[in-house]
Amino acid sequence: MSTSELKRQLDLLGVKSKSYSLFGELTPDTVVLVRNYYKWEVFYLDERGGRNDEKSFDSENDACDYIYKMFVKTREIEKKFGVNT
């Protein structure tokens, strides 16, 4: 999956675009995808600029799949407990 396909899939899931950054923007309080030389990095950028839950991937596909599955799981939890985001 590419970043553009991931964006479409997240839109279909109803994930708010302010919850993620797929094109390297370092926006606080988001899940960020950034290409760093030959690696793809995924992390949560907190309000103080700290990187949390960092993961590194060899391919764009693997990084995008990870993000997609993470948001699918989040949606399942939200539905289970009746949380509206």
Phi, psi and omega in degrees: 000138177266170179297322180292322176292321177301317178302314179299316181294321178293323175299318179295328177286344182086021178283129180293137183296340178282357180273348184213160176224113187257352186238030172090359178289133180264078181264126181299153177064040179221161168273125186248136171246126181218141175269127181237095186058251184259006181244156173248125183247140177234132178201162173265126179262112182281177186293344178260004179088009179278142177268126181238149177054046182292136174227147180236139183228152179277341182225154176299319181301313181296318180296315180294320177299318179300312180297315180301312181296325178297315180288328175298314179297320177300316179298319179298317179295317179299317180293319181299321184255007175068034180268130176255121178243000000 
